[in-house]
Amino acid sequence: MRLNDLLLAIAVMCLWGFNFSVIKLGADQINPILLTALRFAMAVFPAIFFIARPQVKLRYLVAYGITFGVGVWGMMTWSITLGISAGMAGLLMQMSLVFSLLLGWLVLKEKISYRKTAGAILAVAGLSVSLTLQDGSVPLMGLILVMAGAISWSLISLIVKLAGTDQIFSFSVWGMLFAPIPLVVLAYISHGSEVFIQLPEQLNGTVWFSILFQAWPTTLLGYWLWNRLIVKYPLSTVAPLTTLVPVFGLIGSVIFYGETISQTKWLACILILSGLLVSQWQNQWLSFRPTTRGTDKAVNEP
């Protein structure tokens, strides 16, 4: 991989990692579900008017939007308001590795290699270590919501695979069209009408920064740049860089919220990231020859 492309990829990982701190910035001031709904509304409009709809069945777009909007980021944002630190949220999201293996085995009848099994065991060990934290950064209810988000993240990959599309960017944008309304309904069911009455007074500059940062740099710009790298280089070359996302997530939480990284957190981090690397390791990662692929196939990220 060329140096300028490597630096660009690291910048995108930094953007996605710091996004967890930006989520907390907004979720501390308005209802987390409404924050997520506004994020996807701003990400979809007006971008959807300039991107052609992918040639897939409508049910896959609907499933993607609900799972990505409500399942992944609705639950993740909600967990942060319940006390999960921004750094631990990004790290624990990597538990999707384990759920992806199980879904692939149960639904797609994929074989689980010894290497992937070892990676999953390391990740589960990291999760177990995080449960011993006594600093309040991983409360039980918040952890449950993060795990729901991680499961949903795994379902996203399954939905894309079943849809059979290689137009991932357009699929993502059109799928997100179906995220805001279910999120608004969930906010009403879980918190009542009061959150809508209070919303106009809560939409200050800080909240708008959180919404727009999540919608445009993180979702649209970051995903577009990631697709460019995926087209230019083999997936096995760029995919390992996603392990930097939780690292930057922890760094962002330390910088902006003063989160203390204890020895227990370091151990959890090392185990989960090691599990991800062991599970996904390929010898081609050491080869940086560019390739020419005409699709926009990509990996889903924050």
N, C-alpha and C positions, 0 to 999 in steps of 0.2 A: 504494500500500500504506500502511495506517495505521501511524503511528509505533510503537505498541505491538506490532503484528504484525512490523514490520521488526526491532525489537529482539529479539523472540522468535526470529525466523529466524536472526539473527546469533548468538544464544546457542546455538542448535542446531548451527550451523556450528562454533562454538568447541568445543562438546562433542565433536563428531565429529573435529575436528582434534587436540584434546588426547588423544583416545583412543589415538593411535599411541604416545604417551609412556607411557600406562597399560599398553598391551600389552607394551612393553619392560620395564616394572616387574615384571610377572609372568613373562615369558619368560626373564628373566635368572636365575630361580630354579627353575622346573620345565620339563619338556619342553614345547616350544612347541605341539606337536600336541595333547597332553593339555590344555594350557591352553585351546586353541580348542574342544576337545570339551566341557570344563566350561562354557565361555562359552555355548555353544548349548544345553546341557542346562538351564542355569539360566534361559535366555531362554524356552525352550519350556514348562517346568514351573514354576508351575502355570498359566501364562497360557492354554495350549491348551484347558483345561477351560472357559474362559469365552468362547471365540471360536469361532463356527460354522465348520465346514469349507467352503471355497469350492467352488463347483460346477464343478470341473475334473477332468480325468482324472488318475488316480493317478500316471501316469508323469511328468507335469509337476512334481508336487510332489517326487517322488523326484529328478528331474534338478535341480531348483532346490536342494534340500537338499545334495546332493553337490557341486554346482558352487559354491554359496555358502559351504558349510562347509569343504570340502577345497580346492577350487580357489582361492577368493578369500582367505579368512582363514587357512586352514591354511598356504598358501604364504607369505602376507604375514607372519604371525607367525614362521614358520620363518626367513624372510629376515632379520628383525630380530635373531634370535639369531646369525646368521652374520655380522653386522657392518653391515648397512644401518642408517643412523641413522634415528631415528623421523621426523625432518623430511623426509629424502629419500624415505623409504618413502611418505609421504602424497603427495609431489609426483610421484614416478614412477608412482604408481597412475593418474594422469591420462592415462597413455599408452593407457588403455582407449579414449580418443577415436579413435586410429588403428585399433585392432582392431575397434571398432564399425563404422567406415566400411567396412572390408574385409568383415566378416561381412554387413553389410546389402547390399553389392554382390554378394557371391558367393551368399548364401543367399536373400535376399529380393528380389534383382534391383533394388535401389534405385539411383537415379542419384546420382553424387557430383558436387556442384556445384563450381565453381571456388573458391568461398569455403571450402568444407570441405576441398578439396584443399590450399589455402594454409594452413589451420589445421593440417592433418596434417603438412605440411612443417615448420612452425614447431615442432610438438611433437617431431618426430623430431630436429630440430636441437638442441632442448633436451636430449633423451636423449643425443645424441652429445657434447654439452658435458659432461654429467655423467660420461661415461666417462673424461674427462681428469683427474678429481679424483684427487689423490695423498694425501689425508688418511685413507684407509681407510674413508670413510663409504659408499662404493659398491663393495664387493667383487664380483668377477665372479659367484660362485655365488649370492650374495644377490640380485644384479641379475636373474639368470635366474629365480629364484623370484618376484621382484616382477613380472616380465613375465608369468609364468604366472598370477599373481593378476590382472593387468590383462586378460589374455585371458579369464580366467574371468568377470571383471566384465562384459565385453562379452557373453559367452554368457548371463549372467543376463538381460539385456535381451531377448535373442533368445528365451529360454525363456518369459518372461512374455508376449511378443508372440504366440508360437505357442499358448500356453495360452488366449489370448483372454479373460482375466478383467479386470474392473475392480475386483475386491476385493483390492487389492494387499496391504493390511495382513494380512488373514487368510491370503492366499496365502503371504505371507512366513513367518508364524508356523507354519503347518502344514507348509510346506516345510522349515523348520529342524528339524522333528521327525526328518528323515532325515539330519541332519548328524552327530550325535555318534558313532553306531556306526561309520561309515566312517572317521572320524578316529581312533577307538580302534584300529581294525584297522591303519591306516596307521602309527600310533605303534608298534605291536607289530612290524610288518614292518621298519620303518626303524631302530628302536632296541632291539628285544628286550624281554624281560620285566622287565629291570632297572628301567625307568622306572616300572613299576607298583608294584614293590616299594618304591622310594624315595618314591613319591608321598605316603603318609600323613605322613611326617616333614617333607615340604616344604610342606605346606598350612598355612602360617603366616598371620598377619593381613594381611601385605602381598600375598600371593598371592590370598587371598580378596577383598581390595579390588579387585585387578586383574580377577578373574573377574566379580564382581558389578557393577563399574562398566561393563564391556563388555556384560554381559547386560541390565541393567535401564535405567540412564540412557541409554546409547549406543544399544542395539538397540531396546528396547521404548518407553521414554519419548520418545527423540529421533525415532523413526520415527512414533510416534503424533502428535506435535506437527507434524511435517513433513506428514503427511497432512491435518491440519486446515488448514494453509496452502494446500495444493494444492487442497482443496475450495473454499476461499474466494476464491482468486485464480487467474488464468490461469497455466498452467505456464510460459509465456514470461516471466512477471513474477518468479516465485520461483526458477526453474532457475538463472539467473546467479549467485545467491548461493552455489551449491555451489563456486564457484571460491575461496571463502574457506577451504574445508576444508584444502587444503595449506598455505595461509598460516598458519592457526592451528597446523597440524602443525609447521611450522618454528619458530613462536614457542614452542610447548610444548617442543620439543627444546632450544631455547636456554635456556629458563627452568629446566627440570628436569635437563638433562644437560650444559649448558654447550657445546652444539654451536656451532662457529664458522661463521658464514655468510660464506664467502669471496666474492670477486668472481666466481669461476667458478660458485659455487652460485647467486648472484644472477642471473647470466646464464641459467643453466639454468632457474631458476624463472620468469624473465620470458618466456623463449621458450615454455615449456610452457603457462603460463597464457595467454599471448597467443594461442597456437594454439587453446586451448579457447574463448576469447572470440570469435576470428575465425570459427571453425567454427560456433559456436552462435548468433552474433549475429542478433537480430531487432529490427526497428524498434519492435515492441510493448513492448520492455523499458523504453522511456521513458514508457509509459503505465501508470498505477497504478490503473486502475479495477477494483474488485472484481467478481467474478462469482459466480453461484450455481450450483454443480454438485453433484449429488447422489451422486457416486461418490467412492471413496477412491483414485483413480488417483494414483500417485506415482512419484518417481524413486528408484531404489535407491541408498543411501548407506551409509557405514560404520555 
